[in-house]
Amino acid sequence: MDIWEFLTLLVVAGICGGLGQAIAGYSRVGCLGSIVLGFIGALLGAWLARAMELPELFVIRIGDEAAFPIIWSIIGAALFVALLGLLSRRNSA
């Protein structure tokens, strides 16, 4: 994987993480956080899809070896962000 493929992968992960934040309605991280959320979402979403025996939807191949599941990444990021939002919510009485 060369530098351009790596940068493309980072941009795609950032977009997926940002979309996951928008769906969950919780946004406390910046650009780097969106990239991290995109990668965590890809791991979580792909794991859930395999566990439920669902097909891989809209996979982007970057270079010869890297494949990034777009739909499962967005769903996984939204679930992870929603979980973070629930855990970090402060109760104001």
DRENDRENGU-757592 format. One record per atom (N, C-alpha, C): residue in one letter; chain; atom name; z, x, y. Coordinates in steps of 0.2 Angstrom, whole numbers. Layout:
<recs>
+---+---+----+-------+-------+-------+
! r ! c !  a !    pz !    px !    py !
+---+---+----+-------+-------+-------+
! a ! A ! CA !     Z !     X !     Y !
...
+---+---+----+-------+-------+-------+
</recs>
This chain:
<recs>
+---+---+----+-------+-------+-------+
! r ! c !  a !    pz !    px !    py !
+---+---+----+-------+-------+-------+
! m ! A !  N !     0 !     4 !    -6 !
! m ! A ! CA !     0 !     0 !     0 !
! m ! A !  C !     0 !     4 !     6 !
! d ! A !  N !    -5 !     3 !    10 !
! d ! A ! CA !    -5 !     7 !    16 !
! d ! A !  C !    -1 !     4 !    22 !
! i ! A !  N !    -1 !     7 !    28 !
! i ! A ! CA !     3 !     4 !    33 !
! i ! A !  C !     0 !    -2 !    36 !
! w ! A !  N !    -6 !    -4 !    36 !
! w ! A ! CA !    -9 !   -10 !    38 !
! w ! A !  C !    -7 !   -16 !    34 !
! e ! A !  N !    -7 !   -14 !    27 !
! e ! A ! CA !    -5 !   -19 !    22 !
! e ! A !  C !     2 !   -21 !    23 !
! f ! A !  N !     6 !   -16 !    24 !
! f ! A ! CA !    13 !   -17 !    25 !
! f ! A !  C !    15 !   -21 !    31 !
! l ! A !  N !    11 !   -19 !    37 !
! l ! A ! CA !    12 !   -23 !    43 !
! l ! A !  C !    10 !   -30 !    42 !
! t ! A !  N !     5 !   -31 !    39 !
! t ! A ! CA !     2 !   -38 !    37 !
! t ! A !  C !     8 !   -42 !    33 !
! l ! A !  N !    11 !   -39 !    29 !
! l ! A ! CA !    16 !   -42 !    24 !
! l ! A !  C !    22 !   -44 !    29 !
! l ! A !  N !    24 !   -39 !    33 !
! l ! A ! CA !    29 !   -41 !    38 !
! l ! A !  C !    28 !   -47 !    43 !
! v ! A !  N !    22 !   -47 !    45 !
! v ! A ! CA !    20 !   -53 !    49 !
! v ! A !  C !    20 !   -59 !    46 !
! v ! A !  N !    17 !   -59 !    40 !
! v ! A ! CA !    17 !   -65 !    36 !
! v ! A !  C !    24 !   -67 !    34 !
! a ! A !  N !    28 !   -63 !    32 !
! a ! A ! CA !    36 !   -64 !    31 !
! a ! A !  C !    39 !   -67 !    37 !
! g ! A !  N !    38 !   -64 !    43 !
! g ! A ! CA !    41 !   -66 !    49 !
! g ! A !  C !    39 !   -74 !    51 !
! i ! A !  N !    32 !   -75 !    50 !
! i ! A ! CA !    30 !   -82 !    51 !
! i ! A !  C !    33 !   -87 !    46 !
! c ! A !  N !    33 !   -85 !    40 !
! c ! A ! CA !    37 !   -89 !    35 !
! c ! A !  C !    44 !   -90 !    36 !
! g ! A !  N !    47 !   -85 !    38 !
! g ! A ! CA !    54 !   -86 !    40 !
! g ! A !  C !    55 !   -90 !    46 !
! g ! A !  N !    51 !   -89 !    51 !
! g ! A ! CA !    51 !   -93 !    57 !
! g ! A !  C !    50 !  -101 !    56 !
! l ! A !  N !    45 !  -102 !    51 !
! l ! A ! CA !    44 !  -109 !    49 !
! l ! A !  C !    50 !  -112 !    46 !
! g ! A !  N !    53 !  -108 !    41 !
! g ! A ! CA !    59 !  -110 !    38 !
! g ! A !  C !    65 !  -112 !    43 !
! q ! A !  N !    65 !  -108 !    48 !
! q ! A ! CA !    71 !  -109 !    53 !
! q ! A !  C !    69 !  -116 !    57 !
! a ! A !  N !    63 !  -117 !    58 !
! a ! A ! CA !    61 !  -123 !    62 !
! a ! A !  C !    62 !  -129 !    57 !
! i ! A !  N !    61 !  -129 !    51 !
! i ! A ! CA !    62 !  -134 !    47 !
! i ! A !  C !    69 !  -136 !    46 !
! a ! A !  N !    73 !  -130 !    45 !
! a ! A ! CA !    80 !  -131 !    44 !
! a ! A !  C !    84 !  -133 !    51 !
! g ! A !  N !    81 !  -132 !    56 !
! g ! A ! CA !    84 !  -133 !    63 !
! g ! A !  C !    90 !  -129 !    65 !
! y ! A !  N !    90 !  -123 !    62 !
! y ! A ! CA !    95 !  -118 !    64 !
! y ! A !  C !    92 !  -111 !    66 !
! s ! A !  N !    93 !  -109 !    71 !
! s ! A ! CA !    90 !  -103 !    73 !
! s ! A !  C !    94 !   -98 !    77 !
! r ! A !  N !    97 !   -93 !    74 !
! r ! A ! CA !   102 !   -89 !    77 !
! r ! A !  C !    99 !   -81 !    76 !
! v ! A !  N !    93 !   -80 !    73 !
! v ! A ! CA !    91 !   -74 !    72 !
! v ! A !  C !    85 !   -73 !    76 !
! g ! A !  N !    83 !   -67 !    78 !
! g ! A ! CA !    77 !   -65 !    81 !
! g ! A !  C !    71 !   -64 !    77 !
! c ! A !  N !    67 !   -59 !    79 !
! c ! A ! CA !    61 !   -58 !    75 !
! c ! A !  C !    62 !   -54 !    69 !
! l ! A !  N !    66 !   -49 !    69 !
! l ! A ! CA !    68 !   -45 !    63 !
! l ! A !  C !    72 !   -50 !    58 !
! g ! A !  N !    76 !   -54 !    60 !
! g ! A ! CA !    79 !   -59 !    56 !
! g ! A !  C !    74 !   -64 !    53 !
! s ! A !  N !    69 !   -66 !    56 !
! s ! A ! CA !    64 !   -70 !    53 !
! s ! A !  C !    60 !   -67 !    48 !
! i ! A !  N !    59 !   -60 !    49 !
! i ! A ! CA !    56 !   -56 !    43 !
! i ! A !  C !    60 !   -56 !    37 !
! v ! A !  N !    67 !   -55 !    38 !
! v ! A ! CA !    71 !   -54 !    33 !
! v ! A !  C !    72 !   -61 !    29 !
! l ! A !  N !    72 !   -67 !    33 !
! l ! A ! CA !    73 !   -73 !    30 !
! l ! A !  C !    66 !   -75 !    26 !
! g ! A !  N !    60 !   -72 !    29 !
! g ! A ! CA !    54 !   -73 !    25 !
! g ! A !  C !    54 !   -70 !    18 !
! f ! A !  N !    57 !   -64 !    18 !
! f ! A ! CA !    58 !   -61 !    11 !
! f ! A !  C !    63 !   -64 !     7 !
! i ! A !  N !    69 !   -66 !    10 !
! i ! A ! CA !    74 !   -69 !     6 !
! i ! A !  C !    71 !   -76 !     3 !
! g ! A !  N !    67 !   -79 !     8 !
! g ! A ! CA !    64 !   -86 !     6 !
! g ! A !  C !    59 !   -85 !     0 !
! a ! A !  N !    55 !   -79 !     1 !
! a ! A ! CA !    50 !   -78 !    -5 !
! a ! A !  C !    54 !   -77 !   -11 !
! l ! A !  N !    59 !   -73 !   -11 !
! l ! A ! CA !    63 !   -72 !   -17 !
! l ! A !  C !    66 !   -78 !   -20 !
! l ! A !  N !    70 !   -82 !   -16 !
! l ! A ! CA !    73 !   -88 !   -18 !
! l ! A !  C !    68 !   -94 !   -20 !
! g ! A !  N !    63 !   -95 !   -16 !
! g ! A ! CA !    58 !  -100 !   -17 !
! g ! A !  C !    54 !   -98 !   -24 !
! a ! A !  N !    52 !   -92 !   -25 !
! a ! A ! CA !    49 !   -91 !   -31 !
! a ! A !  C !    53 !   -91 !   -37 !
! w ! A !  N !    60 !   -89 !   -36 !
! w ! A ! CA !    64 !   -90 !   -42 !
! w ! A !  C !    65 !   -98 !   -43 !
! l ! A !  N !    66 !  -102 !   -38 !
! l ! A ! CA !    67 !  -109 !   -39 !
! l ! A !  C !    61 !  -112 !   -43 !
! a ! A !  N !    55 !  -110 !   -40 !
! a ! A ! CA !    49 !  -112 !   -43 !
! a ! A !  C !    48 !  -110 !   -51 !
! r ! A !  N !    50 !  -104 !   -52 !
! r ! A ! CA !    49 !  -102 !   -59 !
! r ! A !  C !    55 !  -106 !   -63 !
! a ! A !  N !    61 !  -107 !   -61 !
! a ! A ! CA !    66 !  -110 !   -64 !
! a ! A !  C !    64 !  -118 !   -66 !
! m ! A !  N !    60 !  -121 !   -61 !
! m ! A ! CA !    58 !  -128 !   -62 !
! m ! A !  C !    51 !  -128 !   -65 !
! e ! A !  N !    48 !  -123 !   -67 !
! e ! A ! CA !    42 !  -122 !   -70 !
! e ! A !  C !    36 !  -125 !   -65 !
! l ! A !  N !    37 !  -124 !   -59 !
! l ! A ! CA !    32 !  -127 !   -54 !
! l ! A !  C !    26 !  -121 !   -53 !
! p ! A !  N !    20 !  -123 !   -51 !
! p ! A ! CA !    15 !  -118 !   -50 !
! p ! A !  C !    16 !  -115 !   -43 !
! e ! A !  N !    13 !  -109 !   -43 !
! e ! A ! CA !    13 !  -105 !   -37 !
! e ! A !  C !     8 !  -108 !   -32 !
! l ! A !  N !    10 !  -110 !   -26 !
! l ! A ! CA !     6 !  -113 !   -22 !
! l ! A !  C !     4 !  -108 !   -16 !
! f ! A !  N !    -2 !  -107 !   -14 !
! f ! A ! CA !    -5 !  -104 !    -8 !
! f ! A !  C !    -2 !   -97 !    -8 !
! v ! A !  N !    -4 !   -92 !   -13 !
! v ! A ! CA !    -1 !   -86 !   -13 !
! v ! A !  C !    -6 !   -81 !    -9 !
! i ! A !  N !    -4 !   -77 !    -5 !
! i ! A ! CA !    -8 !   -72 !    -1 !
! i ! A !  C !    -7 !   -65 !    -5 !
! r ! A !  N !   -13 !   -63 !    -7 !
! r ! A ! CA !   -13 !   -56 !    -9 !
! r ! A !  C !   -15 !   -51 !    -4 !
! i ! A !  N !   -10 !   -46 !    -3 !
! i ! A ! CA !   -11 !   -41 !     2 !
! i ! A !  C !   -12 !   -34 !    -2 !
! g ! A !  N !   -18 !   -32 !    -2 !
! g ! A ! CA !   -19 !   -25 !    -5 !
! g ! A !  C !   -20 !   -27 !   -13 !
! d ! A !  N !   -19 !   -22 !   -17 !
! d ! A ! CA !   -20 !   -23 !   -24 !
! d ! A !  C !   -14 !   -26 !   -28 !
! e ! A !  N !    -8 !   -25 !   -25 !
! e ! A ! CA !    -2 !   -26 !   -29 !
! e ! A !  C !     3 !   -31 !   -26 !
! a ! A !  N !     3 !   -32 !   -19 !
! a ! A ! CA !     7 !   -37 !   -16 !
! a ! A !  C !     5 !   -44 !   -16 !
! a ! A !  N !     9 !   -48 !   -18 !
! a ! A ! CA !     7 !   -56 !   -18 !
! a ! A !  C !    13 !   -59 !   -15 !
! f ! A !  N !    12 !   -63 !   -10 !
! f ! A ! CA !    17 !   -67 !    -6 !
! f ! A !  C !    16 !   -74 !    -6 !
! p ! A !  N !    21 !   -78 !   -10 !
! p ! A ! CA !    20 !   -85 !   -10 !
! p ! A !  C !    22 !   -89 !    -4 !
! i ! A !  N !    17 !   -91 !     0 !
! i ! A ! CA !    18 !   -94 !     6 !
! i ! A !  C !    23 !  -100 !     6 !
! i ! A !  N !    20 !  -105 !     2 !
! i ! A ! CA !    24 !  -111 !     2 !
! i ! A !  C !    31 !  -111 !    -1 !
! w ! A !  N !    32 !  -107 !    -6 !
! w ! A ! CA !    39 !  -106 !    -9 !
! w ! A !  C !    43 !  -102 !    -4 !
! s ! A !  N !    40 !   -97 !     0 !
! s ! A ! CA !    44 !   -93 !     5 !
! s ! A !  C !    46 !   -98 !    10 !
! i ! A !  N !    42 !  -102 !    13 !
! i ! A ! CA !    45 !  -107 !    18 !
! i ! A !  C !    50 !  -111 !    15 !
! i ! A !  N !    49 !  -114 !     9 !
! i ! A ! CA !    54 !  -118 !     7 !
! i ! A !  C !    61 !  -115 !     5 !
! g ! A !  N !    60 !  -109 !     2 !
! g ! A ! CA !    66 !  -104 !     1 !
! g ! A !  C !    70 !  -102 !     7 !
! a ! A !  N !    66 !  -101 !    13 !
! a ! A ! CA !    69 !   -99 !    19 !
! a ! A !  C !    72 !  -105 !    22 !
! a ! A !  N !    69 !  -111 !    22 !
! a ! A ! CA !    73 !  -117 !    25 !
! a ! A !  C !    79 !  -118 !    21 !
! l ! A !  N !    79 !  -118 !    14 !
! l ! A ! CA !    85 !  -119 !    11 !
! l ! A !  C !    90 !  -114 !    12 !
! f ! A !  N !    88 !  -107 !    13 !
! f ! A ! CA !    93 !  -102 !    14 !
! f ! A !  C !    96 !  -103 !    21 !
! v ! A !  N !    92 !  -105 !    26 !
! v ! A ! CA !    94 !  -106 !    33 !
! v ! A !  C !    99 !  -112 !    33 !
! a ! A !  N !    97 !  -117 !    30 !
! a ! A ! CA !   101 !  -123 !    30 !
! a ! A !  C !   108 !  -121 !    27 !
! l ! A !  N !   108 !  -117 !    22 !
! l ! A ! CA !   115 !  -115 !    19 !
! l ! A !  C !   119 !  -111 !    24 !
! l ! A !  N !   115 !  -106 !    27 !
! l ! A ! CA !   119 !  -102 !    32 !
! l ! A !  C !   121 !  -107 !    38 !
! g ! A !  N !   118 !  -112 !    40 !
! g ! A ! CA !   120 !  -116 !    45 !
! g ! A !  C !   126 !  -120 !    43 !
! l ! A !  N !   126 !  -122 !    36 !
! l ! A ! CA !   132 !  -126 !    34 !
! l ! A !  C !   138 !  -121 !    34 !
! l ! A !  N !   137 !  -115 !    31 !
! l ! A ! CA !   143 !  -110 !    31 !
! l ! A !  C !   146 !  -108 !    37 !
! s ! A !  N !   141 !  -107 !    42 !
! s ! A ! CA !   144 !  -104 !    49 !
! s ! A !  C !   145 !  -110 !    54 !
! r ! A !  N !   145 !  -116 !    52 !
! r ! A ! CA !   146 !  -121 !    57 !
! r ! A !  C !   154 !  -121 !    58 !
! r ! A !  N !   155 !  -122 !    64 !
! r ! A ! CA !   162 !  -122 !    66 !
! r ! A !  C !   164 !  -129 !    68 !
! n ! A !  N !   169 !  -131 !    65 !
! n ! A ! CA !   172 !  -138 !    67 !
! n ! A !  C !   176 !  -138 !    73 !
! s ! A !  N !   174 !  -142 !    78 !
! s ! A ! CA !   177 !  -142 !    84 !
! s ! A !  C !   181 !  -149 !    84 !
! a ! A !  N !   187 !  -149 !    85 !
! a ! A ! CA !   191 !  -155 !    85 !
! a ! A !  C !   193 !  -157 !    91 !
+---+---+----+-------+-------+-------+
</recs>
